[in-house]
């Protein structure tokens, strides 16, 4: 089937990655079974963050009080109607007293499988201004490269920046773009993770592009700042280029009050429900088969019409026409098979690679130590106290006495 579907089923992985995208990627200390990385920093220039041209408080409003986000409470992201009854898709922590709204929805009206699963979820602070948000992702064929058998829509975006700026125009009308930052380290981490897994089809060329966009706009008389982040994967095969991201993450607050560490704590601490993951994959595969069968039926109908034309023509040119028609049908099926192999493999790999973008290491006490792919590539664990572990990218690491380097599980 001629569409790239891996992005959709990478949903939970992308959410965990979004937490890391809120800030930088310093070496992170970890413990057995993994903890949420802390201390992310924003990294935007001060002039962009403050935007002196706009006051923090407009004439119509006043600056709300500071929020206390030190205490956290449990929250859920719920799939309300995807499986006949509400089902928890993921659990996470949000600041105490905040309200969680939204969840998972399904758009079965589209035959673009990667755009069927949509998540729109927010954790909103008591001031009704500060929020951590997950916006639905989008998958598209890059305009000018479309193929007829791919049901995904056409769009002109050729970079994450173009995609995010278009998202802002659609969802935040009138917002001012203050700054954009490429995040090549995130794109490289995505590429390394993909290369570490065997590929069933080597024909597709994949490029990852990550970045974040800082915008400003007034809300209820208060000058706001918001950062939207995304990682877009572009897959090219036989001239057809498909772009897509599972989600967009966002954090917003009044000017000078953006707390990037809060975005990290909320999104990177999410835990997906394994039962929901299994149900999601089964439903997506069933929809994929339905669309594939419809496409095959359409191809067969077209072939039968072509054969009827052949039979109506004279015998002199019948053989030549038959040969050309069979070659065209073969080419269509080969293209569909190639795309199906590549995208189904990507869909399976990204789902099973872990809901939190982590690598597993064999612990000294027989346990599994999970380390974020955004940390160091070498992981050390204390033999005396296996609860202590850390990762590093130092070329010549000097672990404390009693620490041993762990081997990555396959």
MITI-593442 format. One line per 4 residues: number of its first residue (from 0); for each residue x, y, z of N, C-alpha, C. Coordinates in pm, whole numbers, plus 50000, padded with zeros to 5 digits. Last residue first. Layout:
// MITI-593442
NUM	X/Y/Z/X/Y/Z/X/Y/Z | ...
END
This chain:
// MITI-593442
409	51986/49333/52345/51946/49330/52203/51796/49310/52192 | 52106/49551/52597/52030/49433/52558/51987/49443/52412 | 52432/49673/52651/52298/49699/52600/52231/49568/52558 | 52610/49630/52953/52594/49596/52813/52449/49617/52771
405	52759/49871/53177/52657/49773/53142/52653/49750/52992 | 53051/49913/53372/52977/49950/53251/52881/49836/53214 | 53038/49958/53729/53077/49880/53611/52992/49924/53493 | 53158/50095/54032/53069/50108/53916/53126/50026/53799
401	53355/50080/54228/53239/49993/54242/53141/50000/54128 | 53450/50418/54216/53482/50281/54257/53354/50202/54277 | 53312/50603/53934/53352/50586/54076/53380/50440/54106 | 53452/50609/53599/53343/50582/53694/53395/50570/53836
397	53560/50799/53379/53625/50752/53501/53517/50726/53606 | 53574/50788/53021/53500/50795/53146/53579/50739/53263 | 53672/50937/52774/53751/50855/52867/53684/50861/53004 | 53467/51073/52644/53553/50981/52567/53637/50890/52657
393	53138/51083/52780/53278/51123/52795/53368/51024/52720 | 52874/51041/52782/52936/51036/52650/53083/51077/52657 | 52689/50853/53029/52785/50956/52989/52830/50934/52846 | 52462/50772/53297/52509/50758/53160/52602/50874/53127
389	52430/50578/53603/52438/50704/53528/52488/50675/53389 | 52279/50448/53902/52338/50430/53769/52344/50565/53702 | 52168/50286/54184/52243/50401/54134/52307/50367/54000 | 52062/50050/54257/51967/50158/54228/52036/50281/54172
385	52268/49876/54330/52224/49877/54189/52122/49986/54157 | 52518/49918/54517/52381/49971/54525/52326/49984/54383 | 52744/49782/54440/52702/49776/54580/52559/49822/54598 | 52775/49839/54173/52756/49698/54211/52709/49685/54356
381	52628/50095/53996/52697/50066/54120/52670/49921/54161 | 52676/50123/53644/52590/50092/53757/52675/50053/53877 | 52680/50316/53341/52752/50254/53451/52657/50236/53569 | 52664/50343/52992/52587/50338/53116/52665/50259/53220
377	52715/50545/52711/52775/50449/52804/52702/50459/52938 | 52586/50745/52577/52581/50612/52516/52644/50506/52604 | 52379/50978/52767/52505/50926/52715/52491/50786/52660 | 52047/51067/52659/52159/51075/52750/52285/51021/52685
373	51848/51013/52485/51898/51150/52482/52009/51172/52584 | 51762/50766/52534/51851/50780/52419/51906/50921/52408 | 51765/50686/52883/51712/50768/52773/51813/50775/52659 | 51787/50356/52999/51855/50485/52986/51801/50559/52866
369	51705/50109/53229/51660/50185/53112/51726/50322/53112 | 51811/49797/53329/51832/49941/53349/51795/50012/53220 | 51675/49511/53464/51695/49589/53341/51707/49735/53377 | 51850/49280/53685/51740/49367/53646/51772/49433/53513
365	52073/49143/53764/51976/49073/53682/51858/49155/53639 | 52243/49315/53886/52167/49225/53973/52059/49149/53895 | 52352/49471/53692/52443/49381/53762/52368/49280/53848 | 52138/49486/53396/52189/49532/53524/52273/49427/53594
361	52154/49541/53060/52150/49432/53157/52215/49478/53286 | 51952/49806/52927/52085/49753/52959/52069/49645/53067 | 51762/49957/52669/51766/49867/52783/51907/49812/52800 | 51689/50296/52583/51760/50173/52554/51769/50091/52682
357	51391/50489/52517/51498/50443/52603/51565/50321/52543 | 51145/50632/52445/51274/50655/52380/51389/50616/52473 | 50915/50538/52574/50982/50653/52631/51118/50681/52568 | 50808/50310/52470/50721/50427/52471/50792/50551/52521
353	50992/50116/52240/50977/50171/52374/50896/50298/52372 | 50994/49988/52004/51124/50042/52049/51115/50104/52186 | 50750/49910/51909/50815/49821/52002/50946/49876/52055 | 50686/50121/51731/50597/50090/51843/50671/50011/51950
349	50893/50115/51547/50880/50233/51631/50787/50208/51749 | 50854/49861/51428/50977/49892/51501/50957/50009/51596 | 50602/49878/51302/50626/49779/51406/50746/49818/51492 | 50643/50089/51120/50533/50096/51217/50558/50000/51332
345	50850/49988/50964/50873/50107/51045/50769/50119/51155 | 50714/49776/50842/50831/49748/50925/50859/49866/51018 | 50525/49921/50700/50479/49829/50802/50593/49794/50897 | 50694/50062/50523/50618/50135/50625/50563/50044/50733
341	50821/49862/50366/50899/49962/50440/50818/50023/50553 | 50605/49712/50264/50712/49648/50340/50786/49748/50426 | 50458/49908/50128/50397/49836/50239/50504/49773/50326 | 50637/49987/49927/50596/50083/50028/50538/50013/50150
337	50657/49745/49785/50777/49808/49841/50740/49904/49952 | 50393/49699/49706/50460/49602/49792/50581/49665/49859 | 50349/49920/49539/50268/49903/49659/50338/49809/49757 | 50534/49865/49338/50546/49989/49415/50470/49978/49546
333	50432/49624/49240/50566/49627/49298/50585/49751/49384 | 50183/49705/49139/50189/49613/49252/50325/49613/49319 | 50272/49876/48930/50187/49927/49037/50196/49837/49160 | 50417/49697/48768/50484/49810/48830/50405/49867/48946
329	50213/49527/48683/50321/49474/48766/50394/49586/48839 | 50067/49706/48529/50005/49647/48648/50112/49593/48742 | 50256/49756/48326/50207/49865/48409/50145/49812/48538 | 50285/49501/48214/50400/49566/48276/50357/49679/48368
325	50029/49462/48112/50077/49375/48220/50198/49435/48290 | 50033/49661/47911/49938/49669/48023/49983/49584/48141 | 50232/49567/47737/50249/49696/47804/50156/49707/47925 | 50115/49323/47654/50244/49324/47723/50264/49454/47800
321	49883/49413/47525/49873/49325/47642/50003/49329/47722 | 49991/49557/47312/49914/49628/47413/49904/49544/47540 | 50113/49349/47166/50193/49460/47218/50119/49534/47329 | 49893/49185/47103/50004/49133/47184/50085/49245/47245
317	49727/49350/46942/49681/49298/47071/49797/49254/47160 | 49764/49447/46689/49839/49514/46796/49801/49462/46934 | 49615/49255/46540/49749/49297/46498/49829/49359/46611 | 49358/49212/46622/49460/49117/46667/49601/49164/46635
313	49196/49522/46715/49237/49417/46621/49348/49330/46678 | 49005/49566/47016/49093/49609/46908/49133/49489/46821 | 48870/49450/47220/48790/49520/47119/48876/49565/47001 | 49065/49354/47385/48984/49257/47311/48901/49323/47202
309	49155/49597/47493/49244/49515/47410/49163/49420/47323 | 48938/49673/47644/48980/49758/47532/49068/49679/47436 | 48942/49471/47834/48825/49482/47746/48859/49568/47624 | 49179/49532/47962/49172/49408/47883/49052/49410/47790
305	49104/49768/48090/49209/49773/47988/49205/49647/47899 | 48916/49666/48269/48874/49761/48165/48977/49769/48052 | 49082/49507/48427/48976/49444/48347/48925/49538/48237 | 49241/49706/48544/49301/49606/48457/49197/49540/48367
301	49051/49838/48701/49120/49910/48593/49182/49813/48493 | 48986/49631/48876/48883/49687/48789/48946/49761/48671 | 49233/49600/49003/49179/49490/48923/49070/49540/48827 | 49251/49846/49135/49351/49810/49033/49298/49699/48942
297	49036/49824/49311/49038/49931/49210/49135/49899/49098 | 49120/49611/49467/48999/49597/49387/48994/49702/49277 | 49342/49730/49586/49361/49614/49499/49240/49594/49408 | 49211/49927/49740/49304/49967/49633/49325/49851/49535
293	49068/49767/49916/48996/49858/49827/49084/49902/49711 | 49278/49645/50052/49187/49563/49971/49109/49650/49871 | 49388/49868/50181/49468/49794/50082/49379/49709/49992 | 49182/49937/50354/49219/50030/50248/49298/49959/50139
289	49187/49703/50516/49065/49746/50447/49097/49839/50330 | 49443/49704/50618/49403/49596/50530/49279/49633/50451 | 49429/49936/50777/49525/49928/50668/49486/49820/50568 | 49241/49859/50966/49211/49968/50872/49303/49967/50753
285	49394/49660/51089/49268/49625/51025/49226/49733/50926 | 49604/49811/51189/49632/49710/51088/49505/49667/51016 | 49465/49968/51376/49532/50032/51263/49562/49932/51152 | 49377/49772/51555/49279/49852/51482/49344/49916/51360
281	49622/49672/51647/49528/49583/51579/49427/49663/51497 | 49730/49903/51769/49798/49842/51655/49704/49750/51577 | 49544/49947/51974/49568/50049/51872/49631/49988/51748 | 49575/49717/52129/49447/49742/52063/49463/49845/51951
277	49841/49757/52217/49806/49639/52138/49676/49662/52061 | 49810/49999/52359/49904/49991/52246/49869/49873/52156 | 49634/49920/52561/49589/50016/52459/49681/50012/52338 | 49801/49749/52702/49680/49695/52642/49626/49790/52534
273	50004/49925/52794/50036/49821/52694/49912/49763/52627 | 49980/50263/52822/49909/50143/52863/49935/50034/52758 | 50277/50462/52874/50167/50413/52790/50108/50286/52848 | 50367/50720/53081/50374/50574/53068/50252/50528/52985
269	50561/51021/53096/50441/50949/53057/50466/50800/53041 | 50766/51193/53155/50728/51096/53257/50607/51013/53221 | 50791/51373/52952/50887/51263/52954/50853/51159/53060 | 50578/51553/53014/50574/51469/52894/50670/51351/52901
265	50636/51667/53274/50503/51616/53238/50512/51516/53124 | 50907/51741/53276/50854/51653/53381/50721/51591/53340 | 50922/51911/53050/50997/51786/53056/50938/51690/53157 | 50760/52123/53130/50725/52045/53013/50796/51911/53009
261	50916/52210/53350/50782/52155/53372/50737/52073/53253 | 51141/52310/53228/51155/52189/53308/51019/52126/53337 | 51049/52545/53117/51078/52432/53028/51092/52302/53105 | 50834/52771/53184/50909/52675/53265/50933/52549/53182
257	50787/53108/53118/50795/52974/53058/50885/52885/53143 | 50766/53369/53204/50732/53262/53298/50731/53123/53236 | 50797/53576/53025/50900/53561/53129/50869/53450/53229 | 50450/53598/52955/50586/53638/52921/50676/53633/53044
253	50254/53311/53061/50277/53455/53045/50424/53485/53020 | 50293/53009/52861/50281/53079/52989/50291/53228/52962 | 50314/52677/52721/50285/52820/52712/50265/52878/52851 | 50436/52419/52522/50428/52473/52657/50409/52622/52645
249	50374/52135/52315/50368/52280/52338/50371/52309/52486 | 50437/51901/52052/50427/51935/52193/50437/52086/52211 | 50273/51717/51809/50343/51842/51836/50328/51868/51985 | 50304/51380/51678/50248/51481/51766/50330/51609/51758
245	50407/51235/51462/50294/51181/51538/50226/51287/51623 | 50472/51365/51139/50508/51360/51281/50385/51313/51357 | 50593/51348/50799/50496/51323/50905/50557/51329/51043 | 50607/51329/50441/50650/51384/50568/50548/51355/50675
241	50714/51165/50154/50611/51172/50255/50672/51227/50383 | 50773/51170/49816/50826/51213/49945/50709/51232/50041 | 50839/50970/49541/50733/51014/49631/50792/51046/49768 | 51063/50866/49410/51021/51002/49380/50911/51057/49468
237	51102/50618/49531/51061/50624/49391/51001/50761/49356 | 51072/50759/49840/51078/50631/49770/51021/50649/49629 | 51151/50916/50141/51147/50928/49995/51163/50792/49931 | 51033/51064/50428/51067/50937/50365/51047/50949/50214
233	51098/51261/50701/51070/51265/50558/51122/51137/50495 | 50973/51332/51016/51049/51235/50936/51002/51246/50791 | 50998/51587/51253/50933/51540/51131/51027/51443/51059 | 50934/51674/51572/51034/51603/51492/50962/51542/51373
229	50856/51982/51741/50818/51863/51663/50942/51803/51599 | 50719/52232/51957/50830/52149/51912/50778/52028/51837 | 50645/52560/52049/50594/52438/51987/50713/52361/51931 | 50610/52780/52311/50709/52707/52231/50644/52578/52181
225	50484/53101/52388/50458/52958/52366/50568/52901/52278 | 50384/53372/52589/50491/53305/52514/50456/53158/52503 | 50158/53655/52607/50193/53515/52624/50316/53478/52543 | 50032/53919/52784/50125/53887/52676/50182/53747/52700
221	49688/53936/52864/49823/53904/52909/49909/53867/52789 | 49425/53961/52785/49495/54081/52826/49637/54059/52874 | 49361/53704/52702/49292/53761/52819/49368/53881/52873 | 49654/53701/52533/49544/53614/52576/49487/53670/52705
217	49865/53784/52255/49790/53823/52375/49678/53724/52404 | 50170/53612/52167/50036/53658/52135/49966/53700/52264 | 50459/53459/52020/50400/53549/52119/50263/53593/52071 | 50672/53165/51987/50574/53263/51938/50523/53347/52054
213	50928/52959/51876/50884/53047/51984/50792/53154/51927 | 50965/52629/51778/50925/52761/51735/50873/52840/51855 | 51207/52375/51712/51105/52435/51799/51088/52581/51763 | 51293/52060/51545/51307/52202/51577/51194/52250/51666
209	51427/51812/51326/51367/51850/51454/51389/51998/51479 | 51410/51571/51084/51428/51715/51102/51354/51756/51228 | 51542/51293/50911/51474/51343/51030/51510/51491/51050 | 51492/51102/50621/51560/51219/50680/51476/51268/50798
205	51536/50808/50435/51467/50875/50545/51555/50988/50599 | 51462/50633/50150/51560/50724/50208/51488/50811/50311 | 51379/50297/50078/51336/50429/50125/51454/50505/50184 | 51506/50052/50030/51482/50144/49920/51447/50285/49967
201	51539/49852/50210/51644/49954/50205/51619/50059/50098 | 51334/49694/50429/51339/49747/50293/51436/49864/50291 | 51378/49621/50686/51327/49518/50595/51335/49564/50451 | 51653/49698/50889/51553/49749/50796/51510/49637/50701
197	51729/49669/51238/51737/49617/51101/51623/49668/51015 | 51830/49956/51426/51732/49849/51404/51742/49799/51260 | 52003/50163/51425/52033/50052/51515/51940/49935/51497 | 51890/50354/51265/51999/50274/51209/52031/50153/51295
193	51707/50469/51442/51657/50397/51324/51764/50306/51267 | 51880/50589/51625/51786/50487/51672/51733/50404/51556 | 52006/50773/51458/52084/50663/51517/51993/50551/51566 | 51789/50941/51400/51855/50868/51292/51934/50750/51347
189	51732/51045/51653/51630/50969/51582/51693/50883/51472 | 51972/51179/51697/51934/51069/51786/51826/50982/51722 | 51958/51372/51497/52063/51271/51492/52031/51152/51581 | 51742/51524/51589/51732/51456/51460/51837/51346/51449
185	51856/51622/51827/51738/51536/51834/51722/51457/51703 | 52064/51775/51723/52097/51663/51811/51979/51567/51824 | 51941/51977/51575/52007/51867/51503/52041/51749/51592 | 51706/52165/51595/51756/52076/51699/51823/51955/51634
181	51668/52509/51512/51688/52371/51470/51741/52292/51589 | 51451/52747/51637/51577/52677/51660/51572/52537/51600 | 51314/53068/51585/51308/52924/51554/51446/52866/51579 | 51122/53341/51718/51249/53271/51695/51219/53127/51656
177	50873/53470/51703/50989/53540/51760/51121/53472/51726 | 50585/53522/51531/50698/53429/51541/50819/53507/51586 | 50282/53614/51675/50408/53662/51619/50515/53555/51638 | 49943/53524/51590/50062/53510/51675/50186/53558/51600
173	49724/53526/51423/49775/53653/51470/49898/53645/51556 | 49595/53215/51531/49588/53326/51435/49639/53455/51496 | 49688/52940/51604/49712/53062/51682/49710/53183/51589 | 49630/52743/51416/49580/52727/51553/49598/52850/51641
169	49733/52828/51165/49601/52763/51173/49545/52764/51315 | 49979/52938/51219/49882/53018/51144/49741/52962/51156 | 50097/52715/51345/50069/52837/51422/49966/52923/51350 | 50124/52541/51127/50040/52503/51241/50002/52625/51324
165	50307/52682/50973/50173/52662/50920/50076/52623/51032 | 50527/52660/51144/50474/52793/51114/50333/52783/51056 | 50566/52381/51139/50527/52447/51263/50469/52585/51237 | 50638/52342/50864/50523/52274/50922/50474/52344/51049
161	50869/52496/50839/50752/52527/50756/50626/52465/50816 | 51031/52356/51029/50997/52497/51048/50873/52535/50966 | 51060/52104/50919/50985/52118/51043/50944/52263/51066 | 51008/52113/50561/51092/52121/50680/51002/52131/50802
157	50832/52127/50355/50955/52051/50331/51051/52056/50449 | 50492/52149/50287/50595/52160/50391/50713/52068/50361 | 50269/52152/50117/50396/52202/50066/50513/52194/50164 | 50069/51853/50079/50100/51977/50149/50240/52022/50109
153	49813/51616/50017/49929/51689/49968/49945/51818/50045 | 49709/51330/50218/49692/51458/50150/49824/51519/50106 | 49723/50978/50135/49755/51088/50226/49751/51221/50151 | 49684/50768/49957/49567/50846/49997/49598/50961/50092
149	49861/50683/49678/49881/50721/49817/49766/50811/49862 | 49818/50646/49409/49772/50541/49498/49798/50572/49644 | 49930/50871/49280/49785/50854/49283/49740/50754/49388 | 50178/51062/49446/50142/50949/49361/49995/50919/49384
145	50353/51380/49462/50240/51292/49493/50232/51174/49394 | 50539/51576/49452/50591/51439/49449/50479/51336/49465 | 50413/51817/49472/50500/51799/49357/50558/51660/49346 | 50410/51831/49824/50353/51878/49697/50457/51868/49586
141	50458/51543/50010/50514/51673/49976/50466/51711/49836 | 50187/51402/50175/50277/51390/50062/50327/51529/50027 | 50171/51381/50539/50135/51437/50409/50234/51394/50302 | 50045/51385/50869/50125/51316/50768/50077/51358/50630
137	50057/51524/51195/50003/51529/51060/50100/51457/50966 | 49947/51532/51542/50044/51538/51434/49976/51536/51299 | 49767/51728/51780/49772/51618/51683/49881/51640/51579 | 49951/51845/52071/49867/51871/51955/49874/51754/51858
133	49963/51872/52410/49999/51782/52300/49900/51806/52187 | 50078/52112/52648/49979/52063/52552/50043/51967/52453 | 50063/52285/52946/50144/52191/52869/50047/52116/52778 | 50000/52626/53037/49955/52492/52996/50069/52416/52931
129	49865/52923/53172/49980/52832/53164/49931/52692/53131 | 49599/53018/53185/49692/53068/53086/49808/52970/53064 | 49446/52955/53401/49385/52936/53269/49474/52986/53156 | 49556/52942/53649/49541/53076/53592/49476/53073/53454
125	49583/52671/53706/49470/52744/53767/49451/52884/53710 | 49684/52515/53389/49705/52566/53523/49585/52643/53575 | 49616/52221/53210/49597/52366/53219/49606/52410/53365 | 49723/51997/52985/49720/52017/53129/49724/52167/53152
121	49564/51853/52700/49626/51967/52766/49619/51949/52917 | 49552/51690/52380/49545/51681/52527/49617/51801/52587 | 49479/51509/52117/49474/51650/52155/49449/51656/52304 | 49570/51281/51875/49570/51311/52018/49574/51461/52039
117	49452/51048/51639/49479/51187/51673/49477/51203/51824 | 49471/50821/51379/49487/50835/51523/49531/50977/51555 | 49474/50879/51101/49351/50836/51169/49359/50857/51319 | 49700/50935/50960/49624/51049/51011/49496/51008/51083
113	49799/50697/50866/49880/50770/50963/49807/50889/51022 | 49614/50621/50671/49616/50550/50798/49691/50630/50905 | 49410/50785/50481/49551/50801/50518/49566/50745/50659 | 49143/50779/50454/49213/50656/50419/49363/50667/50440
109	48925/50926/50696/49039/50937/50605/49099/50800/50577 | 48733/50866/50878/48687/50917/50749/48801/50928/50649 | 48819/50798/51124/48806/50688/51028/48759/50735/50891 | 48995/50930/51347/48930/50985/51227/48926/50876/51121
105	48978/50913/51697/49006/50843/51572/48928/50908/51458 | 49144/51053/51987/49029/51034/51899/49075/50965/51771 | 49247/51097/52320/49271/51033/52192/49141/51020/52115 | 49207/51415/52486/49245/51274/52484/49269/51226/52342
101	49091/51677/52715/49122/51618/52585/49160/51471/52597 | 49253/51799/53014/49140/51796/52921/49187/51734/52789 | 49332/51836/53351/49365/51766/53227/49241/51759/53139 | 49419/52104/53562/49310/52028/53499/49359/51966/53368
97	49605/52128/53871/49586/52154/53729/49476/52064/53674 | 49646/52044/54128/49551/52151/54108/49528/52188/53963 | 49984/51955/54080/49864/51946/54164/49776/52068/54143 | 50104/51901/53746/50106/51974/53874/49974/51962/53949
93	50092/51554/53640/50075/51696/53613/50078/51770/53746 | 50210/51249/53508/50199/51336/53624/50186/51481/53578 | 50035/50981/53335/50144/51076/53352/50118/51161/53475 | 49935/50715/53120/49930/50781/53249/50052/50871/53263
89	49741/50638/52827/49867/50665/52895/49840/50732/53029 | 49489/50542/52758/49599/50529/52664/49734/50548/52731 | 49219/50379/52893/49334/50462/52926/49446/50435/52826 | 48913/50390/52730/49030/50309/52760/49148/50402/52785
85	48556/50380/52702/48679/50454/52734/48792/50360/52778 | 48443/50150/52446/48430/50211/52578/48559/50283/52610 | 48495/50099/52177/48365/50069/52232/48339/50129/52368 | 48748/50202/52115/48731/50058/52132/48602/50024/52206
81	48751/50477/52090/48820/50398/51989/48792/50250/51996 | 48646/50663/52263/48553/50584/52182/48622/50499/52077 | 48848/50777/52431/48709/50771/52475/48623/50675/52395 | 49142/50729/52564/49081/50706/52433/48933/50679/52460
77	49298/50956/52786/49196/50851/52764/49153/50849/52618 | 49558/51009/52994/49514/51042/52859/49424/50926/52815 | 49556/51109/53339/49545/51009/53234/49513/51075/53100 | 49751/51180/53637/49652/51215/53534/49657/51107/53426
73	49857/51248/53973/49840/51155/53861/49731/51206/53766 | 50044/51544/54059/49934/51451/54080/49917/51365/53955 | 50309/51720/54230/50249/51659/54112/50137/51565/54152 | 50449/52026/54342/50377/51902/54375/50304/51851/54251
69	50553/52251/54218/50645/52159/54285/50578/52026/54317 | 50433/52465/54100/50429/52337/54026/50519/52233/54091 | 50257/52740/54169/50341/52642/54238/50326/52509/54166 | 50263/53038/53974/50204/52908/54004/50306/52818/54075
65	50225/53387/54045/50308/53273/54010/50241/53143/54052 | 49922/53564/53941/50024/53523/54039/50104/53403/53988 | 49898/53747/53625/49846/53656/53728/49957/53616/53824 | 49902/54085/53537/49983/53965/53547/49930/53874/53657
61	49595/54198/53384/49701/54211/53483/49775/54079/53493 | 49445/54369/53097/49462/54261/53192/49574/54290/53289 | 49427/54572/52914/49301/54505/52950/49319/54401/53059 | 49675/54667/52856/49587/54756/52931/49464/54684/52982
57	49890/54380/52914/49825/54481/52831/49732/54565/52917 | 50202/54283/53030/50061/54297/53065/50002/54408/52979 | 50444/54290/52904/50401/54163/52964/50254/54166/52999 | 50446/54463/52585/50447/54461/52732/50396/54327/52785
53	50660/54420/52311/50527/54393/52364/50532/54389/52516 | 50922/54468/52251/50824/54548/52179/50683/54528/52234 | 51082/54286/52377/51058/54412/52445/50952/54497/52377 | 51097/53986/52402/51026/54063/52300/50983/54198/52356
49	51195/53778/52565/51127/53892/52626/51047/53973/52526 | 51303/53581/52399/51211/53542/52504/51131/53661/52556 | 51475/53721/52235/51358/53655/52176/51255/53621/52282 | 51664/53808/52414/51588/53907/52339/51464/53847/52276
45	51775/53568/52506/51693/53648/52597/51609/53750/52521 | 51747/53282/52288/51809/53408/52326/51716/53492/52411 | 51665/52962/52429/51632/53069/52337/51704/53197/52382 | 51726/52777/52632/51821/52795/52524/51785/52901/52423
41	51597/52632/52853/51526/52674/52734/51618/52699/52615 | 51701/52324/53004/51706/52469/52993/51651/52511/52859 | 51622/52063/53234/51631/52111/53097/51628/52264/53095 | 51615/51932/53484/51708/52041/53462/51721/52085/53319
37	51583/51571/53445/51553/51700/53506/51648/51806/53453 | 51420/51279/53323/51534/51371/53322/51491/51507/53375 | 51262/51036/53525/51242/51150/53436/51362/51241/53439 | 51432/50718/53530/51359/50826/53592/51347/50940/53494
33	51481/50362/53513/51466/50493/53451/51389/50592/53537 | 51552/50110/53598/51417/50125/53543/51388/50266/53499 | 51795/50259/53808/51739/50137/53750/51592/50158/53717 | 51851/50603/53716/51848/50494/53813/51787/50374/53744
29	52069/50860/53582/51953/50773/53577/51962/50672/53690 | 52166/51183/53480/52180/51075/53576/52054/50993/53576 | 52258/51291/53155/52154/51276/53255/52188/51162/53349 | 52414/51549/52977/52425/51413/53031/52333/51401/53149
25	52170/51763/52814/52290/51737/52892/52296/51592/52932 | 52005/51881/52594/52029/51739/52612/52158/51715/52689 | 51749/52133/52648/51871/52082/52589/51884/51934/52614 | 51388/52118/52614/51512/52179/52657/51630/52120/52586
21	51181/51994/52487/51153/52122/52551/51282/52191/52593 | 51258/51748/52399/51275/51859/52306/51248/51993/52372 | 51182/51577/52600/51322/51611/52589/51344/51730/52498 | 50909/51564/52542/50954/51614/52670/51099/51654/52666
17	50914/51444/52292/50874/51584/52303/50914/51643/52436 | 50975/51181/52349/51078/51264/52288/51043/51411/52302 | 50724/51103/52440/50837/51100/52531/50950/51187/52479 | 50584/51140/52202/50548/51217/52320/50662/51218/52420
13	50702/50954/52031/50716/51096/52001/50681/51182/52121 | 50618/50716/52151/50760/50748/52143/50780/50896/52120 | 50347/50733/52102/50393/50745/52239/50542/50775/52244 | 50345/50720/51808/50283/50827/51886/50345/50841/52024
9	50416/50561/51606/50526/50610/51690/50474/50715/51787 | 50206/50513/51446/50223/50421/51558/50348/50453/51639 | 50243/50725/51259/50124/50716/51343/50149/50630/51465 | 50483/50676/51124/50471/50790/51215/50354/50775/51309
5	50457/50460/50948/50527/50443/51073/50504/50554/51172 | 50341/50471/50696/50251/50470/50810/50323/50465/50944 | 50324/50587/50377/50420/50564/50484/50347/50579/50616 | 50161/50419/50109/50167/50529/50203/50259/50489/50317
1	50064/50217/49910/50157/50325/49885/50139/50442/49981 | 50085/49881/50000/50000/50000/50000/50088/50123/50000
END
